[in-house]
Structure formats: C-alpha cells, structure tokens
C-alpha cells in the first residue's frame, strides 16, 4: 500500500522513447519531442515532493535519440541495464518510460540482465501521450513513480492501467488502455479504490550479493512458430547453418498425436538442431496455462530429450532467457556455460519467470 512520505527516497527516470512523451507535429502526426516529458514531469503538481507525499524525489534523464520500441533490440536492452547499473548506488528506484509495443520484451530482458537486483525497476508507458487532454500517460507516470520508490520491490515490473505485473510474466494483448496482462502469475499489485495495494507475498525475495549485469545478451536465438508443414523440416538445414544459431524456441499449438502431422514436423527440426548443439526450448502458444502431465509425457515420447520443455514461461521469456544464458561469455567470446548447463537451467526458475518445481533459485 502506498502511504506516508517517500520524500527522502530518490528515483531515476530514464525516458528511452515511446508515445508517452510524444506531441503532434504540424501535420498532426505524433512524434518524439525531446525534453517535453522532462519539462512536464518537473511541472506536475502531483509529482512535487512534500512531507506527506508518496512521491519520491526524481530526476529525468532522456536518451539523446529517443527510441521507437518496435525497433529496439538486445543492444538497447543492454544499454538500459548498464544505465541502471551506472546509477544504481545513487538512487533508490528506477522508472523506465518506454513505448508499449515491446515494453514486455524490454522488461523481460532487464529482469534477467539485472542480477541480484535489490531495488524496484518499473517500466511504464502510455497508449495516449501526455500532450493529449485525455490520456493514460499522467496516471501511469504518477503511480509508477510512487511504486518505484517502494523498498519492498526488488524486481523488474511493468505498471500499466492500475496494475503492477512481473516484467517477465506479462504480454501486450490489446491496443487500448488495458494493453497488458500477466500470464500464469497474478498481478503483483492493483489499485483498489483510491489506494494501490501491493501483494507482497507474490514478490521476489530480497537478494544477497551485489547487483551486476553479467551477460552480453548476445546469444543468437530464433523463435519459430510451428504448425504441421511437411516443407519446414527440409528447409531447416539451410536456416541452421553451422554457427548461425545457438538457441531455438519452438512455439507449438499443442502436442498432438504421437505420430501425427505436428509430431512429424517437430521431430526432424528438433533432431537436426540438437545435432548442431543448438539448444531447443519448447513452449505452447496459449497465453495461459501449460501442458498437463499426460501431455508433457506424450511430448517426451514424441521428441525424446532433443528439446527442453520450459513449462509456463511466455515465448518472450524463453527467447530472452536463452539469449541471456548463451550470452554469458568468457573473455575469448565463448559461452561460459556448457550446452547441458544451459538446457538444465532453462527449466530452473531464475527471476520468477516460471512456476518452479521446488528448491531455491539458482545463482545465475
């Protein structure tokens, strides 16, 4: 619950781009407007710290070139993570103002990159920019800034439309104010009436050890949505030329029959990738739920140990997690983790991205 004074705490706001800080140009089209978001936030009465305010002191740093989230890649995610690390000791929390199209992707990447994170990193944005008279930007900014100073939170979250989601558990599912939903994990907090209620029992535990960025996030990983297709296995060798890929996420509509069309499509793909020492992870396309034990057993009979079934992770989390693990490099550029270690770690809960089968989180 947000109450009392946060005036002694400091939050760094990184505006990397997105609709939230756009304005209409002379032609009536929205475009990034440098310094506009900073000026507006500094002038908003709701964000003025006071003795009784739940809003922390904040400083805004805008990226010199504001990024369209649809064009962002892992180099941008690594840049944001390094910016958090650079300012980590000087602030009590971080707010990332970001475009909505790939907000969940960035939040997922940051969740893995920021190892031993002991402070809140909140990612937010808007469907309608702050410059418009009726918008969601103002409310998202105010509440996100309040939440970003809460010392109980030590993970990367998405705040949108009055709900706080674990960053690596949510997806953008709509093109409206209720754009995001958390899949296979409850919201970490919600607005109830005029108060925000944080469900502390759902949060990740406080870590031990110093926060660090310990991956280049440069694993060469592809995500392939698989449907029964007799041609796909024949063209795969051309796609998976030696050294082209290090990881492959297969997104499937289900398991199907042991010798059905889907199984006949999957089997040669998984076998060939496995021969090339490409780590293959499999997820189902359903936004919610996961395979039943009987279905998982049928999957294992179909594909053997050529793939790693990663449970209720989102496809985004599976792809980013593979890139993160493969991107843990030695000085010579080789992966620091073995093929088998990456496979086994894909089924371990590192950052709350999957429902664990038991045991503590590994230190990776």
Secondary structure, 3 states (H helix, E strand, C coil): CCCCCCCCCEEEEEECCCHHHEEECCCCCEEECCCHHHHHHHHCHHHCCCCCCCCCEEEEEECCCCCCHHHCCHHHHHHHHHHHHHCHHHCCEEEEECCCCCHHHHHHHHHHHEECCCCEEEEECCCCCCCCCCCCHHHHHHHHHHHCCCCCCCCEEEEECCEEEEHHHEEECCCCCCCEEECCCCCCEEEECCEEEECHHHCCCCCCCCCEECCCCCCCEEEEEECCCCCHHHHHHHHCCCCCCCEEEEEECCCCCCCCHHHHHHHHHHHHHHHCCCEEEEEECCCCCCCCHHHHHHHHHHHCCCCEECCCCCHHHHHHHHHHHHCCECCCCCECCCHHHHHHHHCCCCCCCCCCCCCCCCCC
